[in-house]
Amino acid sequence: MSDPYASRAAVHEQVVDGFGSVRVLPLDATADAPLLHRWVSEERAAFWGMNGLTERQVAEIYAHMAGLDTHHAYLVVKDGTPAALLQTYEPEADRVGECYPVEPGDIGIHLLLAPAEDGAARPGWTSALATAVLTYVLVGLDRRRVVVDPDVANEKAIARFVKQGFTAGPAVVLPEVDLPDVYLPEKKAQLAFLTREVAFGG
């Protein structure tokens, strides 16, 4: 099967032992909108905050993000198949920066995993994929610490991050954002942190 993403330049490529080849591609807001709309419209993605949006609205959100210097979106592809949507951001330029003391070298991420085919269980799949993502963010971008802010009610995501080595921080309330181009309702979030030393042993 040919890889429809082969012609797209990756910011990170990594072969994870026993898992496969992972490529991190800058998101193409227009080309990737149909796929992302399918993902964010599923009930399991409710915490992503895009349930009920049209495909065009999803495209517009990511087109807007593409114009920012502080927030970036990527499509993570495993062996030619879309595996996750990754967003990175500078915490001091994000509402999360109002909720904890940001340190030099911090970077925030949001990660939305692709649905499992036929709902099949994938033991070790998330951890292996996250390893490649964290290698890109911490090593490729030369950052010291990753911060995540899942909804406090998203127990699956919180458990997944802790299993990956993250340390739970405080539960906080992210303030509402009401700008001409962006609206985000208030969110109760569980902060968690992972340093490069913990992730890669120094």
MOFEN-V991299 format. One record per pair of residues at least 24 apart in sequence whose ideal C-beta (glycine too) atoms are under 8 Angstrom apart, sorted by sequence separation. I is the first residue (numbers start at 1). GAP is how many residues later the second one is. If there is no record, write none. Layout:
i=I gap=GAP
i=I gap=GAP
//
This chain:
i=70 gap=24
i=86 gap=24
i=87 gap=24
i=109 gap=24
i=168 gap=24
i=169 gap=24
i=33 gap=25
i=86 gap=25
i=149 gap=25
i=167 gap=25
i=33 gap=26
i=36 gap=26
i=85 gap=26
i=166 gap=26
i=167 gap=26
i=84 gap=27
i=85 gap=27
i=166 gap=27
i=167 gap=27
i=84 gap=28
i=109 gap=28
i=166 gap=28
i=30 gap=29
i=33 gap=29
i=84 gap=29
i=165 gap=29
i=29 gap=30
i=32 gap=30
i=83 gap=30
i=84 gap=30
i=107 gap=30
i=130 gap=30
i=134 gap=30
i=162 gap=30
i=164 gap=30
i=29 gap=31
i=83 gap=31
i=107 gap=31
i=161 gap=31
i=167 gap=31
i=82 gap=32
i=158 gap=32
i=29 gap=33
i=30 gap=33
i=81 gap=33
i=161 gap=33
i=165 gap=33
i=29 gap=34
i=107 gap=34
i=126 gap=34
i=130 gap=34
i=158 gap=34
i=165 gap=34
i=27 gap=35
i=153 gap=35
i=29 gap=36
i=107 gap=36
i=127 gap=36
i=151 gap=36
i=152 gap=36
i=154 gap=36
i=29 gap=37
i=106 gap=37
i=109 gap=37
i=111 gap=37
i=127 gap=37
i=151 gap=37
i=152 gap=37
i=27 gap=38
i=105 gap=38
i=106 gap=38
i=107 gap=38
i=108 gap=38
i=109 gap=38
i=110 gap=38
i=149 gap=38
i=151 gap=38
i=152 gap=38
i=27 gap=39
i=105 gap=39
i=106 gap=39
i=107 gap=39
i=108 gap=39
i=109 gap=39
i=110 gap=39
i=150 gap=39
i=151 gap=39
i=35 gap=40
i=104 gap=40
i=105 gap=40
i=106 gap=40
i=107 gap=40
i=108 gap=40
i=149 gap=40
i=150 gap=40
i=103 gap=41
i=106 gap=41
i=108 gap=41
i=149 gap=41
i=103 gap=42
i=149 gap=42
i=150 gap=42
i=32 gap=43
i=148 gap=43
i=29 gap=44
i=147 gap=44
i=148 gap=44
i=84 gap=45
i=147 gap=45
i=148 gap=45
i=26 gap=46
i=27 gap=46
i=39 gap=46
i=83 gap=46
i=147 gap=46
i=148 gap=46
i=26 gap=47
i=27 gap=47
i=28 gap=47
i=35 gap=47
i=86 gap=47
i=100 gap=47
i=146 gap=47
i=26 gap=48
i=27 gap=48
i=145 gap=48
i=146 gap=48
i=25 gap=49
i=26 gap=49
i=36 gap=49
i=84 gap=49
i=88 gap=49
i=145 gap=49
i=24 gap=50
i=25 gap=50
i=99 gap=50
i=145 gap=50
i=24 gap=51
i=25 gap=51
i=78 gap=51
i=96 gap=51
i=144 gap=51
i=145 gap=51
i=24 gap=52
i=25 gap=52
i=144 gap=52
i=23 gap=53
i=24 gap=53
i=76 gap=53
i=88 gap=53
i=96 gap=53
i=143 gap=53
i=146 gap=53
i=22 gap=54
i=23 gap=54
i=22 gap=55
i=22 gap=56
i=76 gap=56
i=91 gap=56
i=138 gap=56
i=21 gap=57
i=76 gap=57
i=139 gap=57
i=20 gap=58
i=21 gap=58
i=27 gap=58
i=138 gap=58
i=19 gap=59
i=20 gap=59
i=134 gap=60
i=22 gap=61
i=138 gap=61
i=139 gap=61
i=24 gap=62
i=48 gap=62
i=138 gap=62
i=11 gap=63
i=48 gap=64
i=134 gap=65
i=135 gap=65
i=45 gap=67
i=100 gap=69
i=5 gap=70
i=100 gap=70
i=44 gap=71
i=99 gap=71
i=5 gap=72
i=40 gap=72
i=100 gap=72
i=39 gap=73
i=42 gap=73
i=99 gap=73
i=3 gap=74
i=6 gap=74
i=99 gap=74
i=5 gap=75
i=39 gap=75
i=99 gap=75
i=3 gap=76
i=4 gap=76
i=39 gap=76
i=96 gap=76
i=98 gap=76
i=3 gap=77
i=5 gap=77
i=98 gap=77
i=2 gap=78
i=96 gap=78
i=1 gap=79
i=95 gap=79
i=95 gap=80
i=95 gap=82
i=95 gap=89
i=99 gap=90
i=100 gap=91
i=99 gap=92
i=96 gap=93
i=96 gap=95
i=47 gap=103
i=47 gap=104
i=19 gap=105
i=19 gap=106
i=47 gap=106
i=22 gap=107
i=47 gap=107
i=24 gap=108
i=19 gap=109
i=24 gap=109
i=18 gap=110
i=19 gap=110
i=22 gap=110
i=47 gap=110
i=22 gap=111
i=16 gap=112
i=24 gap=112
i=16 gap=113
i=16 gap=115
i=16 gap=116
i=64 gap=117
i=14 gap=118
i=64 gap=118
i=12 gap=120
i=14 gap=121
i=14 gap=122
i=12 gap=123
i=12 gap=124
i=11 gap=125
i=12 gap=128
i=11 gap=129
i=49 gap=135
i=49 gap=136
//
